[in-house]
Structures are given as structure tokens and as C-alpha cells.
Amino acid sequence: MIELTNIDEIRDRIAFGITVVLFGHYDNPAYRMQIPMMKEMETEPNFGVRFFNVSITDNSTLSVFGIKKIPTLIVFKAGKEISREENITVKAVIREMILAAKGKKQ
């Protein structure tokens, strides 16, 4: 899972396909807990989804993406936000969010 470091890089990565982005800060234990789980999901075969994390270092990223709590997980499809979850998110919820973005039911 690649860490994105600035707003332009985030926008470039979410511009196509289905992308899952975890926003947070390394000082936040809940954020650090999410990263290994997302790395594991990224390796699942036939998922066809890209995963990224963003360690928030300034308020501009917070405001651009409307982040009010960390961690926040957002699923994008072709640059548009499809869904978001705040705080700790379990695999099953992330999987449901991705399937909804793909237009499929679990």
C-alpha cells in the first residue's frame, strides 16, 4: 500500500477505477491498526481495487476531502466519493463499500 503525500498526488490516484484511501495520522492508534488490514486486503486476488493511505500533515488535506475525524476511509470511483467511514472500520464493512462501488451486492 502506497502512502500519498500531497493533494495533487491523491487526486491523480483517485481519478480512475475504484480506489480506497485511508486518511489519518501515525500518532493515532486506530489509523495504525487499519494499515495492516488494508495491506492484506490489497493482496486478495481478483479484487481489482487500489489501496492508499494518507498521513495527514496539514489542514489543507483535511478541508479538501472534508475529513472531520481520523481515521477516515473513503472509497472513490473515477474521482468521485462513493462512501466513507470514520474511526475504525472492519474488513467486512470495507468489502461492502467496495462491492457497492462496483455495483454488486455481497
Backbone as CSV, one residue per row, in Angstrom:
resi,resn,N_x,N_y,N_z,CA_x,CA_y,CA_z,C_x,C_y,C_z
1,MET,0.854,-1.170,0.000,0.000,0.000,0.000,0.899,1.232,0.000
2,ILE,0.646,2.110,-0.921,1.469,3.302,-1.093,0.917,4.444,-0.245
3,GLU,1.822,5.189,0.370,1.413,6.383,1.111,1.469,7.581,0.180
4,LEU,0.372,8.300,0.096,0.299,9.509,-0.718,0.627,10.701,0.171
5,THR,1.303,11.695,-0.396,1.814,12.756,0.456,1.273,14.154,0.170
6,ASN,0.584,14.337,-0.959,0.046,15.680,-1.212,-1.267,15.596,-1.972
7,ILE,-1.978,16.701,-1.999,-3.328,16.726,-2.573,-3.321,16.372,-4.051
8,ASP,-2.371,16.883,-4.811,-2.324,16.574,-6.247,-2.108,15.087,-6.488
9,GLU,-1.238,14.486,-5.699,-0.973,13.051,-5.823,-2.236,12.243,-5.489
10,ILE,-2.951,12.666,-4.471,-4.202,11.984,-4.110,-5.191,12.086,-5.262
11,ARG,-5.373,13.279,-5.780,-6.325,13.472,-6.887,-5.946,12.630,-8.101
12,ASP,-4.646,12.562,-8.415,-4.198,11.742,-9.558,-4.532,10.266,-9.352
13,ARG,-4.325,9.757,-8.152,-4.527,8.333,-7.874,-5.995,7.936,-7.826
14,ILE,-6.874,8.864,-7.435,-8.300,8.518,-7.335,-9.057,8.797,-8.628
15,ALA,-8.377,9.335,-9.635,-9.047,9.791,-10.857,-9.679,8.676,-11.682
16,PHE,-9.216,7.440,-11.516,-9.779,6.359,-12.325,-9.934,5.100,-11.472
17,GLY,-10.847,4.254,-11.887,-11.073,2.997,-11.174,-11.632,3.204,-9.781
18,ILE,-11.610,2.130,-9.016,-12.067,2.168,-7.633,-10.837,2.223,-6.738
19,THR,-10.826,3.207,-5.863,-9.675,3.461,-5.006,-10.151,3.627,-3.567
20,VAL,-9.464,2.969,-2.651,-9.753,3.085,-1.227,-8.611,3.880,-0.595
21,VAL,-8.958,4.973,0.084,-7.939,5.824,0.697,-8.233,5.949,2.187
22,LEU,-7.218,5.658,2.979,-7.308,5.795,4.433,-6.577,7.066,4.841
23,PHE,-7.315,8.005,5.434,-6.753,9.259,5.912,-6.583,9.174,7.425
24,GLY,-5.436,9.594,7.925,-5.212,9.570,9.363,-3.892,10.199,9.719
25,HIS,-3.382,9.824,10.871,-2.080,10.311,11.316,-1.422,9.213,12.136
26,TYR,-0.123,9.049,11.956,0.588,7.955,12.632,0.524,8.029,14.152
27,ASP,0.234,9.197,14.708,0.074,9.303,16.160,-1.231,8.664,16.630
28,ASN,-2.124,8.382,15.693,-3.437,7.835,16.029,-3.389,6.308,15.970
29,PRO,-3.595,5.620,17.114,-3.518,4.147,17.125,-4.525,3.475,16.192
30,ALA,-5.719,4.037,16.085,-6.733,3.436,15.207,-6.282,3.470,13.748
31,TYR,-5.631,4.551,13.345,-5.088,4.661,11.983,-4.028,3.590,11.754
32,ARG,-3.117,3.460,12.710,-2.051,2.466,12.575,-2.608,1.045,12.529
33,MET,-3.712,0.782,13.210,-4.343,-0.552,13.188,-4.937,-0.871,11.818
34,GLN,-5.430,0.129,11.131,-6.094,-0.079,9.845,-5.111,-0.461,8.730
35,ILE,-3.910,0.062,8.783,-2.962,-0.102,7.674,-2.643,-1.566,7.369
36,PRO,-2.294,-2.410,8.361,-2.009,-3.819,8.021,-3.209,-4.549,7.418
37,MET,-4.399,-4.236,7.919,-5.603,-4.872,7.391,-5.805,-4.491,5.918
38,MET,-5.589,-3.231,5.600,-5.754,-2.797,4.211,-4.667,-3.397,3.318
39,LYS,-3.455,-3.530,3.828,-2.389,-4.173,3.054,-2.760,-5.619,2.741
40,GLU,-3.365,-6.281,3.696,-3.808,-7.661,3.497,-4.903,-7.723,2.442
41,MET,-5.871,-6.810,2.517,-6.964,-6.797,1.537,-6.442,-6.506,0.136
42,GLU,-5.412,-5.677,0.058,-4.841,-5.304,-1.230,-4.295,-6.515,-1.984
43,THR,-3.872,-7.531,-1.264,-3.286,-8.710,-1.906,-4.318,-9.772,-2.278
44,GLU,-5.577,-9.565,-1.908,-6.608,-10.544,-2.247,-6.785,-10.595,-3.762
45,PRO,-6.823,-11.797,-4.324,-6.939,-11.929,-5.779,-8.299,-11.442,-6.292
46,ASN,-8.280,-10.925,-7.509,-9.498,-10.501,-8.218,-10.253,-9.384,-7.517
47,PHE,-9.567,-8.622,-6.676,-10.250,-7.524,-6.005,-10.332,-6.313,-6.926
48,GLY,-9.268,-6.079,-7.691,-9.272,-5.002,-8.674,-9.448,-3.616,-8.099
49,VAL,-8.948,-3.409,-6.893,-9.091,-2.132,-6.210,-7.715,-1.702,-5.734
50,ARG,-7.458,-0.407,-5.795,-6.191,0.117,-5.301,-6.388,0.717,-3.915
51,PHE,-5.413,0.492,-3.046,-5.459,0.983,-1.674,-4.302,1.953,-1.441
52,PHE,-4.611,3.077,-0.788,-3.594,4.060,-0.439,-3.857,4.567,0.967
53,ASN,-2.801,5.075,1.602,-3.009,5.744,2.881,-2.403,7.137,2.801
54,VAL,-2.991,8.040,3.586,-2.539,9.422,3.639,-2.367,9.783,5.100
55,SER,-1.131,10.057,5.490,-0.878,10.541,6.843,-1.025,12.058,6.806
56,ILE,-2.054,12.547,7.453,-2.385,13.970,7.427,-1.274,14.768,8.103
57,THR,-0.727,15.727,7.375,0.322,16.576,7.949,-0.074,18.044,7.971
58,ASP,-1.167,18.388,7.277,-1.617,19.787,7.313,-3.127,19.852,7.155
59,ASN,-3.691,20.978,7.504,-5.138,21.133,7.477,-5.717,21.232,6.075
60,SER,-4.904,21.533,5.069,-5.449,21.659,3.717,-6.007,20.327,3.225
61,THR,-5.331,19.227,3.526,-5.837,17.910,3.123,-7.151,17.617,3.828
62,LEU,-7.222,17.980,5.103,-8.464,17.779,5.857,-9.624,18.507,5.196
63,SER,-9.423,19.768,4.843,-10.520,20.557,4.290,-10.888,20.129,2.877
64,VAL,-9.899,19.816,2.037,-10.184,19.422,0.652,-11.065,18.183,0.610
65,PHE,-10.795,17.234,1.491,-11.547,15.979,1.476,-12.599,15.895,2.579
66,GLY,-12.822,16.994,3.289,-13.875,17.042,4.306,-13.652,16.082,5.461
67,ILE,-12.404,15.890,5.847,-12.084,14.964,6.928,-12.363,15.656,8.265
68,LYS,-13.244,15.054,9.057,-13.588,15.609,10.363,-13.033,14.776,11.509
69,LYS,-12.863,13.469,11.268,-12.320,12.554,12.272,-11.265,11.681,11.607
70,ILE,-10.306,11.244,12.407,-9.341,10.290,11.879,-9.332,9.046,12.769
71,PRO,-9.182,7.903,12.142,-9.037,7.713,10.705,-10.374,7.842,9.977
72,THR,-10.290,8.213,8.708,-11.441,8.224,7.809,-11.058,7.437,6.571
73,LEU,-11.908,6.516,6.176,-11.691,5.698,4.986,-12.695,6.135,3.932
74,ILE,-12.213,6.458,2.743,-13.099,6.892,1.660,-12.887,5.989,0.447
75,VAL,-13.987,5.553,-0.156,-13.945,4.795,-1.404,-14.318,5.762,-2.526
76,PHE,-13.427,5.858,-3.509,-13.643,6.706,-4.677,-13.832,5.832,-5.908
77,LYS,-14.657,6.314,-6.826,-14.809,5.662,-8.124,-14.680,6.755,-9.175
78,ALA,-13.644,6.634,-10.010,-13.368,7.625,-11.048,-13.345,9.042,-10.478
79,GLY,-12.711,9.201,-9.314,-12.543,10.512,-8.713,-13.683,11.009,-7.855
80,LYS,-14.790,10.315,-7.861,-15.962,10.723,-7.074,-16.052,9.892,-5.804
81,GLU,-16.347,10.558,-4.699,-16.532,9.830,-3.453,-17.809,8.997,-3.526
82,ILE,-17.676,7.717,-3.212,-18.818,6.805,-3.220,-19.320,6.578,-1.799
83,SER,-18.380,6.388,-0.875,-18.770,6.169,0.522,-17.601,6.495,1.436
84,ARG,-17.922,6.677,2.723,-16.880,6.952,3.713,-17.296,6.386,5.060
85,GLU,-16.284,6.029,5.835,-16.463,5.552,7.211,-15.443,6.269,8.079
86,GLU,-15.874,6.683,9.246,-14.967,7.334,10.186,-14.654,6.378,11.321
87,ASN,-13.491,6.567,11.922,-12.994,5.732,13.021,-12.571,4.363,12.501
88,ILE,-12.541,3.372,13.344,-12.074,2.041,12.946,-13.114,1.369,12.055
89,THR,-12.640,0.795,10.963,-13.502,0.106,10.013,-13.006,-1.326,9.867
90,VAL,-13.914,-2.283,9.949,-13.544,-3.691,9.824,-13.579,-4.119,8.352
91,LYS,-12.909,-5.242,8.065,-12.812,-5.749,6.691,-14.178,-5.905,6.026
92,ALA,-15.122,-6.458,6.761,-16.439,-6.716,6.171,-17.082,-5.424,5.673
93,VAL,-16.930,-4.345,6.425,-17.510,-3.061,6.028,-16.783,-2.510,4.800
94,ILE,-15.464,-2.615,4.800,-14.693,-2.144,3.638,-15.087,-2.942,2.401
95,ARG,-15.216,-4.245,2.546,-15.609,-5.104,1.429,-16.994,-4.684,0.891
96,GLU,-17.929,-4.401,1.790,-19.272,-3.948,1.379,-19.189,-2.622,0.633
97,MET,-18.354,-1.719,1.124,-18.186,-0.419,0.468,-17.647,-0.597,-0.945
98,ILE,-16.685,-1.493,-1.102,-16.088,-1.743,-2.418,-17.110,-2.388,-3.353
99,LEU,-17.831,-3.367,-2.862,-18.848,-4.025,-3.696,-19.926,-3.032,-4.118
100,ALA,-20.310,-2.136,-3.217,-21.297,-1.107,-3.576,-20.743,-0.197,-4.673
101,ALA,-19.462,0.142,-4.579,-18.845,0.976,-5.613,-18.807,0.251,-6.958
102,LYS,-18.661,-1.068,-6.899,-18.657,-1.864,-8.127,-20.069,-2.152,-8.628
103,GLY,-21.069,-1.778,-7.825,-22.453,-2.033,-8.210,-22.884,-3.457,-7.984
104,LYS,-22.233,-4.137,-7.040,-22.547,-5.529,-6.738,-23.017,-5.636,-5.297
105,LYS,-23.805,-6.671,-5.043,-24.232,-6.962,-3.675,-23.454,-8.158,-3.167
106,GLN,-23.233,-8.156,-1.845,-22.489,-9.281,-1.249,-23.405,-10.453,-1.042
